Amino acid sequence: MPGFELFSDLERKEVNDVLDNGVLMRYGFDGMRNGHWKAKELEGELSNTFKSNHVQLVSSGTAAVSVALASAGVGAGDEVIMPTFTFVASFEAIMMLGAIPVLVDIDDTLTLDPKAVEAAITAKTKAVMVVQMCGSMGDMDALQAICNTHNLLFIEDACQAIGGTYNGKPLGSIADLGCFSFDFVKTITCGEGGAVITNKKEYYINADHYSDHGHDHMGNDRGAETHPFLGYNFRISELHAAVGLAQVRRLPEFIAIQKKNYNVLRNAIARVPGVTFRRVPKGGEESYAFLNFFLPNLESAQKVIAGFKDGGVDACWNYYQNNWHYIKEWKHLKDQKSLFPISNEVKGGLEYLKTKTFEQSDHYIGRNISCLIKLSWSEDEVKQRAEKMAKIIKANI
């Protein structure tokens, strides 16, 4: 999801503004800034982009998930339902708060199966976190209804899905809180960065304070600010925000390129017998950051991936044995390997992973191939890639 492929003079101008001022911190130093507040500007742009009342920039997507959960009161001993297919940051962010990640099966959307979510709810469940992996969404209405019925917090981790929509609403803006990542390989990048978005002012104020050591950000004397509650340091710098400011203004350009390239590839492989595609819920539109399709079985998917590698088709994955994105290889989580003692609540809460199996998730992840959509391909390169992919798939299933 590389916005870094198309850096331009727009990004350079915003970064040079910061360097010319010499103020790299997003807070304070008012007299030195000459009116330049890149983080504040970026928050305003993101608020417009995501049609959301409040945006709090943070240092990463991982930080965004932790800050979002903390801002809504999730903490020690609370259970947070999350999918088996995501990035390890999802459970890291939950565990950092002393909460317990409860992993459940995905369905053919490659995100949370609402039936699995319903079955996993206990008296300790505090939140449901849907992870919009690889540019698309889950059954948002069904998940929202479950959260409403059980009075649960609904969180969207839309770190990989910026630019996608559901019933006309940007992904990330639908739930109580949304989380984004702007690291180096996201559709738009700050280098490192993230954001929490919400329409609930209370959550926003909590996120604003919590992400900056508890500073209340009242007045213009940072040293005189009070600290209503404990916080930590998840600040973004002005340099990172400057890059993101230029990038978010280019988001429509990036999405248009992704969609064009996506459609060329999809149309080519759709003609191959045995290929089916990830289900996008009615009313949803992907961000087109990835093309996800299913093959008949794990063996055929692995043969096609090997064929892609031999044929020079890069940036395609079968996640079944991936160390970072699927439960199967998360041995450090299952074995609770930590540099410091894990609380007894979390240790006990994770015991289920020693014996729990996820056959439904295996069924979908084992047969899935996920291909990154690049922005820098020429028209001829996309067509050649599409023809090569279709040929390799046809030869290996």
DACORTA-V20596 format. One record per residue. N is the residue number from 1. RES is the residue in one letter. SS is DSSP state (A for helix, B for strand, O for the rest). PHI is phi in whole degrees, -180 to 180 (* if undefined). OMEGA is omega in degrees with one decimal (999 if undefined). Layout:
N_RES_SS_PHI_OMEGA / N_RES_SS_PHI_OMEGA
This chain:
1_M_O_*_-162.0 / 2_P_O_-95_169.8 / 3_G_A_-64_-179.1 / 4_F_A_-66_179.4 / 5_E_A_-68_-172.6 / 6_L_A_-123_173.8 / 7_F_O_-59_-175.4 / 8_S_O_-143_176.2 / 9_D_A_-66_177.8 / 10_L_A_-64_177.2 / 11_E_A_-66_-178.9 / 12_R_A_-63_179.6 / 13_K_A_-62_-178.2 / 14_E_A_-64_178.6 / 15_V_A_-67_179.9 / 16_N_A_-64_175.3 / 17_D_A_-58_-179.4 / 18_V_A_-67_-178.2 / 19_L_A_-65_177.8 / 20_D_A_-66_177.0 / 21_N_A_-73_-177.1 / 22_G_O_86_179.3 / 23_V_O_-106_-177.2 / 24_L_O_-96_-179.0 / 25_M_B_-88_-175.7 / 26_R_O_-75_-178.9 / 27_Y_O_-113_172.5 / 28_G_O_77_178.8 / 29_F_O_56_-173.3 / 30_D_A_-57_-175.0 / 31_G_A_-69_-177.1 / 32_M_A_-91_-167.1 / 33_R_O_-83_-175.4 / 34_N_O_54_175.9 / 35_G_O_82_-178.4 / 36_H_O_-93_177.6 / 37_W_O_-135_-172.8 / 38_K_A_-66_-179.8 / 39_A_A_-64_177.9 / 40_K_A_-63_178.3 / 41_E_A_-62_-179.0 / 42_L_A_-65_176.9 / 43_E_A_-61_176.6 / 44_G_A_-65_178.8 / 45_E_A_-64_179.9 / 46_L_A_-67_177.0 / 47_S_A_-60_177.6 / 48_N_A_-69_-177.6 / 49_T_A_-63_-175.5 / 50_F_O_-95_179.4 / 51_K_O_50_-175.4 / 52_S_O_-127_-175.3 / 53_N_O_-69_-171.7 / 54_H_B_-134_177.3 / 55_V_B_-136_173.6 / 56_Q_B_-121_175.6 / 57_L_B_-74_176.7 / 58_V_B_-137_-169.7 / 59_S_O_-83_-178.9 / 60_S_O_-167_174.0 / 61_G_A_-67_176.8 / 62_T_A_-61_176.8 / 63_A_A_-60_-179.1 / 64_A_A_-60_180.0 / 65_V_A_-65_179.3 / 66_S_A_-62_-178.7 / 67_V_A_-66_178.7 / 68_A_A_-60_-179.4 / 69_L_A_-64_-179.4 / 70_A_A_-63_-177.0 / 71_S_A_-65_178.5 / 72_A_O_-102_172.7 / 73_G_O_90_178.3 / 74_V_O_-78_-177.9 / 75_G_O_-163_-168.7 / 76_A_O_-52_174.8 / 77_G_O_82_178.0 / 78_D_O_-72_176.8 / 79_E_B_-99_177.4 / 80_V_B_-121_179.8 / 81_I_B_-79_-177.6 / 82_M_B_-146_-176.0 / 83_P_B_-85_176.9 / 84_T_O_-74_179.9 / 85_F_B_-110_-178.9 / 86_T_O_-170_170.7 / 87_F_O_-108_-176.5 / 88_V_O_-57_179.0 / 89_A_A_-57_-176.8 / 90_S_A_-61_-179.9 / 91_F_A_-79_175.7 / 92_E_A_-61_-177.5 / 93_A_A_-65_178.2 / 94_I_A_-70_-176.8 / 95_M_A_-67_179.5 / 96_M_O_-61_179.8 / 97_L_O_-91_-176.0 / 98_G_O_82_177.8 / 99_A_O_-91_-171.8 / 100_I_B_-115_175.6 / 101_P_B_-76_177.5 / 102_V_B_-111_-175.2 / 103_L_B_-85_178.9 / 104_V_B_-134_-174.8 / 105_D_O_-65_170.4 / 106_I_B_-97_173.8 / 107_D_O_-121_-174.9 / 108_D_O_-75_169.4 / 109_T_O_-83_-173.6 / 110_L_O_67_174.1 / 111_T_O_-130_-173.1 / 112_L_B_-53_170.4 / 113_D_O_-84_-178.2 / 114_P_A_-55_179.0 / 115_K_A_-65_178.4 / 116_A_A_-68_176.6 / 117_V_A_-63_-178.8 / 118_E_A_-57_-177.1 / 119_A_A_-70_-175.4 / 120_A_A_-91_-175.7 / 121_I_O_-71_176.6 / 122_T_O_-129_177.9 / 123_A_O_-65_-178.7 / 124_K_O_-92_-177.0 / 125_T_B_-67_-179.6 / 126_K_B_-114_-173.9 / 127_A_B_-152_170.8 / 128_V_B_-118_-179.2 / 129_M_B_-118_174.2 / 130_V_B_-87_178.8 / 131_V_B_-110_-175.5 / 132_Q_O_-83_-173.1 / 133_M_A_-71_170.5 / 134_C_A_56_167.2 / 135_G_A_90_-179.2 / 136_S_O_-137_-165.5 / 137_M_O_-128_172.0 / 138_G_O_-91_176.9 / 139_D_O_-78_-168.0 / 140_M_A_-64_-180.0 / 141_D_A_-64_-179.2 / 142_A_A_-65_179.8 / 143_L_A_-67_177.8 / 144_Q_A_-63_-179.6 / 145_A_A_-65_177.5 / 146_I_A_-62_-180.0 / 147_C_A_-63_178.9 / 148_N_A_-64_-178.2 / 149_T_A_-62_-174.9 / 150_H_A_-102_178.6 / 151_N_O_56_-178.7 / 152_L_O_-110_174.1 / 153_L_B_-71_178.3 / 154_F_B_-112_-177.8 / 155_I_B_-119_172.2 / 156_E_B_-108_167.1 / 157_D_B_-93_-177.4 / 158_A_O_-105_-174.6 / 159_C_O_-58_-179.4 / 160_Q_O_-103_-171.0 / 161_A_O_-132_179.5 / 162_I_O_-60_-178.5 / 163_G_O_102_175.8 / 164_G_O_-79_-179.3 / 165_T_B_-139_174.2 / 166_Y_B_-138_-175.0 / 167_N_O_49_176.5 / 168_G_O_83_179.9 / 169_K_B_-99_177.5 / 170_P_B_-61_172.9 / 171_L_O_-60_-174.9 / 172_G_O_103_-176.4 / 173_S_O_-101_-171.0 / 174_I_O_-89_-176.1 / 175_A_O_-83_178.0 / 176_D_O_-62_178.2 / 177_L_B_-142_176.3 / 178_G_B_-121_-176.5 / 179_C_B_-127_178.8 / 180_F_B_-131_173.2 / 181_S_B_-118_175.4 / 182_F_O_-124_179.1 / 183_D_B_-75_-167.3 / 184_F_O_-67_-176.0 / 185_V_O_-117_172.1 / 186_K_O_-104_-175.5 / 187_T_O_-56_166.1 / 188_I_O_-119_-172.7 / 189_T_O_-127_167.1 / 190_C_O_-109_-167.2 / 191_G_B_94_167.2 / 192_E_O_-141_178.5 / 193_G_O_167_178.6 / 194_G_B_-162_180.0 / 195_A_B_-151_169.9 / 196_V_B_-111_178.1 / 197_I_B_-123_-179.4 / 198_T_B_-164_172.0 / 199_N_O_-101_-178.6 / 200_K_O_-99_-174.0 / 201_K_A_-59_-179.7 / 202_E_A_-60_179.5 / 203_Y_A_-64_179.7 / 204_Y_A_-63_180.0 / 205_I_A_-61_177.8 / 206_N_A_-61_180.0 / 207_A_A_-65_179.0 / 208_D_A_-60_-178.7 / 209_H_A_-74_-172.7 / 210_Y_A_-62_-175.4 / 211_S_O_-79_-179.6 / 212_D_B_-136_174.2 / 213_H_O_61_-178.3 / 214_G_O_90_177.4 / 215_H_B_-55_179.5 / 216_D_O_-86_176.4 / 217_H_O_57_176.0 / 218_M_O_-98_-179.5 / 219_G_O_81_-178.8 / 220_N_O_-124_175.1 / 221_D_O_-119_-174.1 / 222_R_A_-58_-178.6 / 223_G_A_-68_-179.0 / 224_A_A_-95_179.6 / 225_E_O_-66_178.3 / 226_T_O_-97_-179.7 / 227_H_B_-127_-177.0 / 228_P_O_-61_178.6 / 229_F_O_-158_-180.0 / 230_L_O_-64_175.9 / 231_G_O_-144_-179.9 / 232_Y_O_-139_-176.8 / 233_N_B_-105_173.7 / 234_F_O_-125_-176.7 / 235_R_O_-72_168.2 / 236_I_O_-97_177.4 / 237_S_B_-91_177.2 / 238_E_A_-65_178.2 / 239_L_A_-64_178.1 / 240_H_A_-64_-179.8 / 241_A_A_-64_-179.9 / 242_A_A_-63_177.6 / 243_V_A_-63_-179.5 / 244_G_A_-63_179.8 / 245_L_A_-61_176.8 / 246_A_A_-68_-176.2 / 247_Q_A_-67_-176.6 / 248_V_A_-66_176.3 / 249_R_A_-69_179.5 / 250_R_O_-99_-175.4 / 251_L_A_-55_178.2 / 252_P_A_-57_177.4 / 253_E_A_-62_-177.9 / 254_F_A_-65_-178.3 / 255_I_A_-64_179.5 / 256_A_A_-62_178.5 / 257_I_A_-66_179.1 / 258_Q_A_-59_-177.7 / 259_K_A_-63_179.7 / 260_K_A_-62_-178.9 / 261_N_A_-67_178.3 / 262_Y_A_-58_-175.7 / 263_N_A_-66_177.0 / 264_V_A_-62_-179.1 / 265_L_A_-67_-177.5 / 266_R_A_-62_-177.9 / 267_N_A_-61_-179.6 / 268_A_A_-72_-175.6 / 269_I_A_-82_177.1 / 270_A_O_-64_-179.6 / 271_R_O_-82_-179.0 / 272_V_O_-86_178.5 / 273_P_O_-59_178.4 / 274_G_O_98_178.9 / 275_V_O_-93_170.6 / 276_T_B_-127_-173.2 / 277_F_B_-118_173.6 / 278_R_O_-51_179.0 / 279_R_O_-82_172.5 / 280_V_O_-104_-177.1 / 281_P_O_-55_178.3 / 282_K_O_-55_-177.3 / 283_G_O_94_-178.3 / 284_G_B_-98_171.6 / 285_E_B_-133_-179.8 / 286_E_O_-64_171.6 / 287_S_O_-85_180.0 / 288_Y_O_66_177.5 / 289_A_O_-76_179.2 / 290_F_B_-138_167.6 / 291_L_B_-106_-178.3 / 292_N_B_-115_178.4 / 293_F_B_-142_-178.6 / 294_F_B_-110_172.3 / 295_L_O_-112_-172.2 / 296_P_O_-61_-176.2 / 297_N_O_-160_-179.3 / 298_L_A_-61_-177.9 / 299_E_A_-59_-179.7 / 300_S_A_-66_178.0 / 301_A_A_-63_-179.8 / 302_Q_A_-69_176.8 / 303_K_A_-66_179.2 / 304_V_A_-67_177.8 / 305_I_A_-60_177.0 / 306_A_A_-63_177.5 / 307_G_A_-64_176.2 / 308_F_A_-60_-178.7 / 309_K_A_-63_179.5 / 310_D_A_-65_-177.0 / 311_G_O_-91_177.6 / 312_G_O_79_175.7 / 313_V_O_-94_-174.2 / 314_D_O_-92_170.8 / 315_A_O_61_172.7 / 316_C_B_-125_-174.3 / 317_W_B_-138_161.1 / 318_N_O_-110_-168.2 / 319_Y_A_-86_-172.7 / 320_Y_A_-58_179.8 / 321_Q_A_-115_-179.8 / 322_N_O_-77_-175.9 / 323_N_O_-69_-166.5 / 324_W_O_-113_-170.0 / 325_H_O_-121_-177.7 / 326_Y_B_-141_-173.5 / 327_I_A_-53_-173.4 / 328_K_A_-53_-175.2 / 329_E_A_-105_179.8 / 330_W_O_-87_-177.1 / 331_K_A_-66_179.8 / 332_H_A_-67_175.6 / 333_L_A_-78_-178.4 / 334_K_A_-60_-179.1 / 335_D_O_-90_177.5 / 336_Q_O_54_177.9 / 337_K_O_-81_-175.5 / 338_S_O_-141_176.0 / 339_L_O_-72_-178.5 / 340_F_O_-133_-177.6 / 341_P_O_-61_175.4 / 342_I_O_-85_-177.9 / 343_S_O_-60_-179.7 / 344_N_A_-60_178.5 / 345_E_A_-62_-178.8 / 346_V_A_-71_178.2 / 347_K_A_-57_179.1 / 348_G_A_-67_-179.0 / 349_G_A_-67_-178.9 / 350_L_O_-97_-178.2 / 351_E_A_-58_-177.3 / 352_Y_A_-60_-176.7 / 353_L_A_-71_-179.7 / 354_K_A_-70_-177.7 / 355_T_O_-125_-175.7 / 356_K_O_-67_174.6 / 357_T_O_-117_-175.8 / 358_F_O_-133_-175.6 / 359_E_A_-62_-179.4 / 360_Q_A_-65_176.9 / 361_S_A_-63_177.4 / 362_D_A_-58_-178.2 / 363_H_A_-60_-177.9 / 364_Y_A_-84_-178.6 / 365_I_A_-68_-179.9 / 366_G_A_-61_-176.7 / 367_R_A_-95_-173.9 / 368_N_B_-88_167.0 / 369_I_B_-124_-176.3 / 370_S_B_-120_-175.6 / 371_C_B_-119_178.0 / 372_L_B_-66_175.4 / 373_I_O_-103_-178.4 / 374_K_O_-90_178.8 / 375_L_O_-90_-169.8 / 376_S_O_-92_178.7 / 377_W_O_-66_170.4 / 378_S_O_-79_179.6 / 379_E_A_-59_179.4 / 380_D_A_-67_179.8 / 381_E_A_-64_179.2 / 382_V_A_-65_-179.4 / 383_K_A_-63_178.9 / 384_Q_A_-64_178.9 / 385_R_A_-64_-179.1 / 386_A_A_-60_179.7 / 387_E_A_-63_-179.8 / 388_K_A_-66_179.8 / 389_M_A_-61_-179.4 / 390_A_A_-61_-179.6 / 391_K_A_-64_-179.1 / 392_I_A_-68_179.3 / 393_I_A_-63_-178.3 / 394_K_A_-61_-177.9 / 395_A_A_-78_-171.7 / 396_N_A_-122_175.7 / 397_I_O_-125_999
